[in-house]
Amino acid sequence: MSTPGMPLQAALIPDCTKPEAHRAAYKAAKDHDAIFVCIARHGQRWKVQLDAMASRKPYVSDQAMTVLQSAAEALVLDGTVEQANIGADYISMWPVETEERAREIGAAFHAAMYGLQLLQIAAPSQPEPSPPRPGGGH
C-alpha cells in the first residue's frame, strides 16, 4: 500500500470515470495533502489527470513544469496521446489506448510532479543570475 502523499503505483491510481469516484478521490487527495491523480474512461480510451491544487504544499515551479511539458509533448509526438494540457498546477492527457498504459503514464507523471514539488520545497527557486558582463568580468 502506498503512503498518503507519496507517488502512487500504477495499480493504485483510482478510476474516476464516475463523477462520485472523482469527487471521492479528489477529497482523499486533499485530506492527505497530496497531488491528485486519476484515470477515467474517455469514450473507448482513457484520460489521465493530475492536479497539484489538491495539495497545500508549494506548487511546482514553472521551470520544473517544463520537464513535464516536454514529457507530455513526447507522448503526443509518438502518438501515445493525441492531446495534452499542461498548466502550472494541472495535467491532462488523452486519449490513451488502454487502461494499463493510462495507469503507467499517470504513475510516472505523479511521481515526477511529486518529486519536483519536494525539490521546490527543499530548494526554492532563486532569481535568475544576471548574464555575464562583456569582457568576462563578474
C-alpha positions in Angstrom: 0.0 0.0 0.0 1.2 3.5 -0.8 1.8 6.1 1.9 -0.6 9.0 1.7 1.0 12.0 -0.1 3.6 9.7 -1.8 3.6 8.9 -5.5 1.1 6.2 -6.3 1.9 2.9 -8.1 0.1 2.4 -11.3 -2.3 -0.2 -9.8 -3.4 2.2 -7.1 -4.4 5.1 -9.3 -8.1 5.5 -9.0 -10.5 5.0 -11.9 -12.6 8.2 -11.7 -14.8 7.5 -14.7 -17.9 8.1 -12.5 -18.3 11.6 -11.0 -18.7 10.3 -7.5 -15.4 8.3 -7.8 -13.7 11.5 -9.0 -15.1 13.5 -6.0 -14.1 10.9 -3.5 -10.6 10.5 -4.9 -10.1 14.3 -5.0 -11.3 14.6 -1.5 -8.9 11.8 -0.4 -6.0 13.6 -2.1 -6.9 16.9 -0.3 -7.4 15.1 3.1 -3.9 13.6 2.7 -2.4 16.9 1.3 -1.4 15.0 -1.8 -1.2 15.7 -5.5 -4.3 14.3 -7.1 -4.0 11.7 -9.9 -6.6 9.6 -11.6 -7.6 7.9 -14.9 -11.0 7.9 -16.4 -12.6 6.2 -19.4 -12.9 8.7 -22.3 -15.1 7.0 -24.9 -13.3 3.7 -25.8 -10.0 5.0 -24.5 -8.6 6.6 -21.3 -7.7 10.0 -19.9 -5.0 10.8 -17.3 -5.5 13.8 -14.9 -3.2 15.3 -12.3 -3.9 18.3 -10.1 -1.4 19.8 -7.7 -4.0 22.2 -6.2 -5.3 19.3 -4.0 -2.0 19.7 -2.0 -1.4 22.6 0.2 2.4 22.3 -0.4 4.0 24.7 -2.8 3.2 24.2 -6.5 5.8 23.0 -8.9 7.8 25.9 -10.3 7.3 27.0 -13.9 10.9 25.9 -14.7 10.2 22.4 -13.3 6.9 22.1 -15.2 8.9 22.5 -18.4 10.2 19.0 -17.7 6.6 17.6 -17.5 5.7 19.7 -20.6 8.5 18.1 -22.6 7.5 14.6 -21.5 3.8 15.2 -22.4 4.9 16.6 -25.8 6.9 13.5 -26.4 3.8 11.4 -25.8 1.9 13.4 -28.3 4.7 13.2 -30.9 5.0 9.4 -30.6 1.2 9.0 -30.8 0.7 7.7 -27.3 -1.8 10.5 -26.7 -3.4 13.0 -29.1 -3.8 15.9 -26.7 -2.0 17.1 -23.6 -2.8 20.1 -21.5 -0.2 21.2 -19.0 -0.8 24.2 -16.7 1.0 25.5 -13.6 -0.8 23.0 -11.4 -2.7 20.7 -13.7 -2.0 18.0 -16.3 -4.4 16.1 -18.5 -3.6 13.8 -21.4 -6.0 11.8 -23.7 -6.9 9.6 -25.4 -4.7 6.7 -24.1 -5.3 3.3 -25.8 -5.5 1.1 -22.7 -6.2 1.4 -19.0 -2.9 -0.2 -18.3 -1.0 2.4 -20.3 -3.0 5.2 -18.7 -2.1 3.9 -15.3 1.6 3.8 -16.3 1.5 7.4 -17.6 -0.4 8.6 -14.5 2.1 6.9 -12.1 5.1 8.3 -14.0 3.7 11.9 -14.1 2.5 11.7 -10.5 6.0 10.6 -9.3 7.7 13.3 -11.3 5.3 16.0 -10.1 5.6 14.8 -6.5 9.4 14.8 -6.8 9.5 18.3 -8.4 7.3 19.6 -5.6 9.7 18.1 -3.0 12.6 19.7 -4.8 10.7 23.1 -4.8 10.3 22.8 -1.0 13.9 21.8 -0.5 15.5 24.3 -2.9 13.1 27.2 -3.6 13.5 28.9 -6.9 16.1 31.7 -6.9 16.1 34.7 -9.1 17.8 34.2 -12.5 21.5 35.0 -12.3 22.4 38.1 -14.2 24.1 37.5 -17.5 27.9 37.7 -17.6 29.2 41.2 -18.4 31.1 41.9 -21.6 34.8 41.1 -21.2 34.1 38.2 -18.9 34.2 40.3 -15.7 31.9 39.5 -12.7 
